[in-house]
Structures are given as C-alpha cells and as structure tokens.
Amino acid sequence: MQPERGAVERGAVEPVRVGRRRLLGALAVAGIGAVAVGGAVVEDVLPGGPRLRRLLGMTGPDGAVPAVDAGAVRTERVRSAARGREVGLVTIDPAGPVRPDLPVCLALHGRGGSARALLDLGLPQFLAAVGAPMRIVAVDGGDATYWHARTPGDDPMAMLTGELPGWLRQRGLPAPTRALGISMGGSGALRYARARGGLDAVALLSPALFRSWGDARTVDGFRDEADWREHEPLLHPDATPVRRLGVWCGTEDPFCPAARTLTGRAAEARFPRGAHTDGFWRRVLPEAIGFLGTV
C-alpha cells in the first residue's frame, strides 16, 4: 500500500549516518521520551522529536507477515453502478472451521491502494494468526476518492452502503458490523460508520484526517472546502456513532497530531514510534485485529 501524498511524505526517509556525539546531542535536543495519557501511550511529545527521528530513520521496527496458513480467500470482480465500473471484491475467512454466523469486518484500503493491496499487506495471515472470529471483506474504493463522491459518477460510499450489502447477501454473508481503515481508509471507516448509523467497532491505522482545509487541500481528495467540511470526520464527532473505537498511529507519521484528537473517544489509542508505511501497519495489525475480534 502506498503512503498518502501531499500532507504525508512519499515513502520512508532513508537513514543517514551520524556520529555518536551528534546523535546523542540530537536526541537530547529532541527530548525523546514516553508518557502515559489516560489509556493512550504517547511517545516523544516534545516539539521537533518526530521530524528528527524520521530524518534519522528511528521509526521503530517493521512488522512481518506471520508464517501461518491463512483461511480461504476469494477474489472477484463485480459491477458497481455507484462507481460506474467493475471493482474488486475480496472475502477473507478465518483459519479452521468457519461458522455461517460469523460477523463481517469491512477493510478499507488507503490512497493508491485496492482490495488486493490488503492481501499483499498480509491481512489473511494476520487474521489467521490472531484467531479473531470474523470474516473480512474488502472492495476497491478508488485512488484519491477519500471514500466519498469526489468526482461525478464515482461514489464509493454509495457503493458501500447501497451495493455491498446485496453482494454479501448473495454470498450468504451479513452486512458488516465493524470496520478496519488504513490511512485514507481510516477516514473512510469513520464516514462509513456515520452513513450506517453506527458500528460495533472501528479500528483506525494511521487515519488520514485533516484538522484544517489548508492540510486537506494538499491531497486533492475533496472538490473544495465545502466538500471537505461536509465529509471530514473530525468535524462531525457526534454524528459518527461507534461502540468501540481503536486508533494506532506512529509518532513519526504526519497524521499523528490529528489522530491524537481521537484519544478521548477511543477505547484503545496507541501512538508508538512509526511512520506512514506498510512496515508500521504490519507491526500493529495484530493488535487492531484482536481489538475488532473481541466485540
């Protein structure tokens, strides 16, 4: 999956070689440390730290896809009238015997991604390794749609609310009651909860949220400021009913300040060292899937 562009740097920054004295001095200036705030663990809260650590490549270890046998994965192409095109539809079963009454979790990919990109991320293996009793469903939402009608004739949210339930029903599956959103998909998951009138649980990984129009306009994901104000989840907290909200975002991720504003609403909020990368998402996916599986 690709990092967000514009407000977020593209890819990870290459580490630079620095001398021991320079490194120790830089870390002292940055004030690297950790504090606990309520139920959240927040690392490096002093100014300058995240930018410096990103420069030095100190963004924590990358996670790895578990070496386990995954459950059944089905990939299909379906016609979406709401999006005006064929889209990919992926269904992931947990490992072992599968009950017909298992709940469904909707997984929303990030900008530049697709439903199949979540397979590359290792979602089937993580689901099997955690053993969460649920199915995961993913569908293509477009490159920079931010999961709403960014351009005429292409409405990913109408697809999720109006077409996806029918596709699932045809396959003997219930409508999703929980959601996992990564980057652009994180903001989409909150919009989905709002459109559905509530979900049992939502897990957000590095959610692409914008505290100002100046930040939002850099990603070209909205038609104009009015479009952003209508759809930005941070501007409609009371209209986004979620029983249990979980948030994971790295302290070196430019979206971290916005993600931290969700801490008071979250049942679980973790902000370890990490950037806006697949490696970070693979590191925290076991926690996020476990969170979603214990509703």
C-alpha positions in Angstrom: 0.0 0.0 0.0 1.2 3.5 -0.7 1.5 6.3 1.8 -0.7 9.3 1.4 0.7 12.0 -0.8 0.8 15.8 -0.2 0.3 16.1 3.6 2.4 12.9 4.0 5.8 12.3 2.7 6.1 9.6 0.0 7.8 6.5 1.3 10.2 6.2 4.2 13.1 8.6 4.6 16.5 6.9 4.2 18.5 6.7 7.4 21.6 8.9 7.5 25.0 8.0 9.1 25.7 10.3 12.1 28.4 10.3 14.6 27.8 9.1 18.2 28.3 12.6 19.7 26.0 14.2 17.1 23.3 11.5 17.6 23.3 11.8 21.4 23.1 15.6 21.2 20.3 15.5 18.7 18.3 13.1 20.8 18.8 15.3 23.9 17.5 18.3 22.0 14.5 16.3 20.8 13.6 15.3 24.3 12.8 11.7 23.3 10.7 10.0 26.0 7.4 8.5 26.7 4.4 9.5 28.8 1.0 7.9 29.5 -2.1 10.0 28.9 -5.2 8.2 30.1 -5.5 5.0 28.2 -3.1 6.1 25.5 0.6 5.6 25.3 2.2 8.6 23.6 6.0 8.6 22.8 8.0 11.7 22.2 5.6 14.5 22.9 8.1 17.3 22.8 8.4 19.6 19.6 10.9 18.6 17.0 11.2 14.9 18.0 9.1 13.2 15.3 10.8 15.2 12.5 14.2 14.5 13.8 13.6 10.8 14.3 12.2 10.5 10.8 15.4 12.1 9.5 17.5 9.6 11.4 15.4 6.6 10.4 14.4 6.0 14.0 10.8 5.0 13.3 10.7 1.6 15.1 10.9 -1.9 13.6 8.9 -3.1 10.6 6.3 -5.8 11.3 6.3 -9.0 9.3 3.6 -11.1 7.8 3.0 -14.2 10.0 4.2 -17.5 8.6 0.9 -19.3 9.1 -1.7 -21.0 6.9 -4.4 -18.5 6.2 -8.1 -19.2 5.7 -9.9 -19.2 2.4 -9.5 -16.0 0.3 -11.9 -15.3 -2.6 -11.3 -12.5 -5.1 -13.9 -11.5 -7.6 -14.9 -8.7 -10.0 -18.4 -7.1 -9.6 -20.1 -4.3 -11.4 -20.7 -1.2 -9.3 -23.3 1.2 -10.6 -22.3 3.7 -7.9 -18.7 3.8 -9.1 -19.5 3.3 -12.8 -17.1 0.5 -13.2 -16.1 -3.0 -12.2 -14.4 -3.3 -8.8 -12.5 -5.9 -6.9 -14.3 -7.7 -4.1 -12.2 -9.8 -1.7 -13.5 -12.1 1.1 -11.2 -13.5 3.7 -12.2 -16.3 6.0 -10.5 -17.1 9.3 -8.4 -20.2 9.5 -10.1 -23.5 10.5 -13.8 -24.3 10.6 -16.0 -21.3 9.6 -19.4 -20.8 11.2 -22.1 -19.3 8.9 -23.0 -16.7 11.5 -19.6 -15.1 11.8 -19.7 -11.2 11.8 -18.1 -9.4 8.9 -15.5 -6.6 9.1 -15.1 -4.2 6.2 -11.5 -3.3 5.5 -10.9 -0.1 3.6 -7.6 0.5 1.8 -5.5 3.7 1.6 -4.9 6.1 -1.2 -3.4 4.4 -4.3 -4.4 1.0 -3.0 -7.0 -1.6 -3.7 -8.7 -4.5 -2.1 -5.9 -6.8 -3.4 -3.3 -4.5 -1.8 -4.7 -5.6 1.6 -3.8 -9.2 0.6 -0.2 -8.0 -0.1 -0.2 -6.4 3.3 -0.8 -9.9 4.8 -4.4 -9.4 6.1 -5.4 -13.1 5.6 -2.3 -14.3 7.6 -2.8 -11.8 10.4 -6.5 -12.8 10.7 -5.4 -16.5 11.0 -2.6 -15.7 13.4 -4.8 -13.7 15.8 -7.7 -16.1 15.5 -10.3 -13.4 15.5 -13.8 -14.9 15.0 -14.8 -12.9 12.0 -14.6 -12.6 8.2 -13.0 -9.7 6.5 -14.4 -8.1 3.3 -12.6 -5.5 1.1 -13.6 -3.7 -2.0 -11.9 -1.2 -4.4 -12.6 2.4 -3.4 -10.5 4.3 -5.9 -7.2 6.2 -5.8 -7.9 9.5 -4.1 -11.7 9.4 -3.5 -11.4 9.5 0.3 -14.3 7.1 0.1 -16.9 9.7 -1.0 -18.2 11.2 -4.2 -15.1 13.2 -5.2 -15.9 13.2 -8.9 -19.3 12.8 -10.7 -20.4 9.3 -11.4 -18.0 7.8 -8.8 -19.4 7.4 -5.3 -17.5 4.8 -3.2 -19.7 5.4 -0.1 -22.9 4.8 -2.0 -21.3 1.5 -3.2 -20.6 0.5 0.4 -24.0 1.4 1.8 -26.2 0.6 -1.2 -24.5 -2.2 -3.1 -22.1 -4.1 -0.8 -24.9 -5.5 1.4 -26.6 -7.1 -1.6 -23.3 -8.5 -2.8 -22.7 -10.0 0.6 -26.3 -11.3 0.9 -25.8 -13.1 -2.5 -22.8 -14.9 -0.9 -24.6 -15.8 2.3 -22.9 -13.1 4.4 -24.4 -10.4 6.7 -23.7 -6.7 6.3 -20.5 -5.5 8.1 -20.8 -4.5 11.8 -17.2 -3.5 12.2 -14.6 -1.8 10.1 -10.8 -1.6 9.7 -9.4 1.5 7.9 -5.8 2.2 6.9 -4.7 5.8 6.0 -7.4 7.1 3.6 -9.4 4.1 4.6 -9.3 5.3 8.2 -11.2 8.4 7.4 -13.5 6.3 5.2 -14.2 3.9 8.0 -15.5 6.8 10.1 -17.6 8.1 7.2 -19.0 4.5 6.8 -20.0 4.4 10.5 -21.7 7.7 10.1 -23.5 6.6 6.9 -24.6 3.3 8.5 -25.8 5.0 11.7 -23.3 3.1 13.8 -21.0 0.2 14.0 -19.9 -2.2 16.8 -16.2 -1.4 16.4 -13.8 0.5 14.2 -10.0 0.2 14.2 -8.0 3.0 12.5 -4.4 2.7 11.4 -2.7 6.0 10.6 -6.1 7.6 9.7 -5.9 10.3 7.1 -7.7 13.0 8.9 -7.3 16.8 8.4 -7.7 19.4 11.1 -7.8 22.3 8.6 -8.7 22.9 5.0 -5.1 24.0 4.4 -4.0 20.5 5.2 -6.8 18.7 3.4 -6.4 20.6 0.1 -2.8 19.2 -0.3 -4.1 15.7 -1.1 -6.7 16.8 -3.7 -9.2 14.4 -2.2 -12.0 16.9 -2.0 -13.7 19.1 -4.5 -13.5 22.3 -2.4 -13.6 23.4 1.2 -17.3 22.9 1.5 -16.9 19.3 0.3 -14.2 18.7 3.0 -16.3 20.3 5.7 -19.2 18.1 4.9 -17.2 14.8 4.9 -14.3 15.4 7.4 -15.0 13.0 10.4 -13.2 15.3 12.8 -15.8 18.0 12.1 -18.7 15.6 12.9 -17.7 13.7 16.0 -21.3 13.4 17.4 -22.5 12.1 14.0 -20.1 9.1 14.0 -21.5 6.5 16.4 -19.1 3.7 17.2 -19.4 1.4 20.2 -15.7 0.8 20.4 -13.0 2.9 18.6 -9.4 1.9 18.4 -6.6 4.1 17.0 -3.0 3.2 16.1 -0.7 5.9 14.6 3.1 6.3 14.6 4.7 9.3 16.2 6.7 10.0 13.0 3.5 10.0 10.9 2.4 13.5 9.8 -1.2 12.4 10.5 -0.3 11.7 14.2 -1.5 15.1 15.6 -4.9 14.7 14.0 -5.1 11.0 15.2 -4.4 12.1 18.7 -7.5 14.2 18.8 -9.5 10.9 18.8 -7.9 9.7 22.1 -10.7 10.9 24.3 -13.3 8.9 22.2 -11.2 5.8 21.8 -11.4 2.6 23.9 -7.8 1.9 22.8 -5.3 4.5 21.5 -1.7 3.8 20.8 1.0 6.0 19.4 4.3 4.2 19.3 7.3 5.1 17.1 6.4 4.6 13.5 6.0 6.2 10.1 3.2 6.0 7.4 4.4 2.7 6.0 3.4 -0.9 5.4 6.0 -1.9 8.0 4.3 0.1 10.7 0.8 -1.3 9.7 2.1 -4.8 9.8 3.5 -4.2 13.3 0.2 -3.0 14.7 -2.2 -5.1 12.7 -2.3 -8.0 15.3 -3.5 -5.5 18.0 -6.0 -4.0 15.7 -7.5 -7.3 14.5 -7.6 -8.6 18.1 -9.4 -5.4 19.1 -12.0 -5.9 16.3 -12.4 -9.6 17.2 -13.3 -9.1 20.8 -16.5 -7.1 20.3 
